[in-house]
Amino acid sequence: MTNLSVNINKIATIRNARGGNTPNLVQAAIDIQKFGGQGITIHPRPDERHIRYQDAYDLKPIVPTEYNIEGNPQDAFMDLVLDLKPTQVTLVPDAVNAITSNAGWDTIKHKNYLTEIITECKRNGIRTSIFVDPSLKMIEGAALIGTDRIELYTEAYADQYALGNKKAVERYTQCAVLANTMKLGINAGHDLSLENIKFFKENVPGLLEVSIGHALISESLYDGLESVIKKYREKLA
């Protein structure tokens, strides 16, 4: 079975649009886990336009499943991670002004930098994951820097699947086979949805976890949060 970690950034975005505490982010995280979510993912950015750094602290005591904090490992982010010690940190090379993550790490160019960050995280008992494009070369690079897992950037797959091109999953299959050979755990995320998740899971061997936020929250506006989480769990079984 592939675990479902729910990214709650979008819930924070709605809250921030009006100020106050509606919807209540902490209660949403509690409910998501009660409904079957196997983890909570947050991605705080420097401008705190959705998840705030204080949110990360408020969520820690109510996430007994898996707490995954994503972000660019700048100083403030790393101070947060090392203080909270979540289950997993996912390192993402997003630019300060990026609307959303749009590229994986060059694990060869940034080998020394990433090795230093990962070593520090592992010293503090935090599982590490590196956001990477579906490139065999980048998978090989990830294996050399000591990360526990990779997170495959799945936007290209989702775009092509929507156009009817199911062959787009082949690159991800190849990367998964290589990652399994190199003893790297495999996560995936970005634009995965109820429409495309089952086919992706069936074609990516060893897929341990998916992190889904935008699609899941959007789908929940129509079908309800509990119903949608149950549907994802069925497709990931």
C-alpha positions, 0 to 999 in steps of 0.5 A, a space after each residue: 500500500 502507498 501512504 497518503 500524506 495530505 498537504 494542507 497549504 490550501 486550507 491555510 491559503 483560505 484562512 489567510 484570505 480573511 484573517 482570523 482562524 477560519 477554517 481552523 488549520 489544526 482542526 482540519 489536520 486532526 480531521 484529515 487523520 481521523 478520516 484516514 490520511 496517513 500523514 500531514 504535509 506542510 510547505 512553509 515559504 519565506 513570505 508565509 503566504 499560506 502556512 505560517 511558521 507558527 502553524 508548524 509548531 501548532 501542528 506538531 503535537 496533533 500529528 501522530 501519523 507522519 509529519 512532513 515539512 517541505 521547503 527550500 533549506 534556507 537558514 530560517 527553514 532549517 532552524 524550524 526543521 531542526 527545532 521541530 524534528 518532524 518525521 520527514 523533511 522534503 527538500 525542494 529548490 523552490 524560488 522565493 517568488 515561485 507560485 508553486 514548486 516547478 523543478 527538482 534538484 540538480 543533485 549533481 551540481 548541488 551534491 556538496 550542499 545537499 550532502 551537508 543538509 542531509 547529514 545534519 537532518 539525519 544527525 537529528 533523527 529526521 528522515 530526508 527526501 529530495 524533490 527530483 525530476 524524473 531523470 535517471 541521472 538525478 536519481 543516481 546523484 541523489 543516491 550519492 548524497 545520502 538521502 533516505 528517499 526521493 520525491 518524484 516531481 509528477 507535473 509532467 505526468 499529470 499534464 500528459 495523462 490529462 491529454 490521454 498520453 499514458 506513456 508519460 508514466 514510463 520515465 517514472 517507472 524507469 526512475 523507480 526501478 533505478 531508485 529501488 536498485 539503489 535502496 532509495 525510498 520513493 515518494 511522489 507529488 505535484 498535480 496528482 489527483 483522483 483521476 490519475 493517481 491509480 494508474 501512477 501507483 500501478 506503474 511505479 514500483 515501490 511507491 511508498 508515499 504520495 503528497 497531495 494538496 491542491 487536487 485533494 482540497 479542490 475535489 473535497 469542495 465537491 465531494 467532502 473531505 472525508 469522502 475524498 480521502 477514502 477514495 484516495 486510500 482505495 486507489 492507493 491500496 
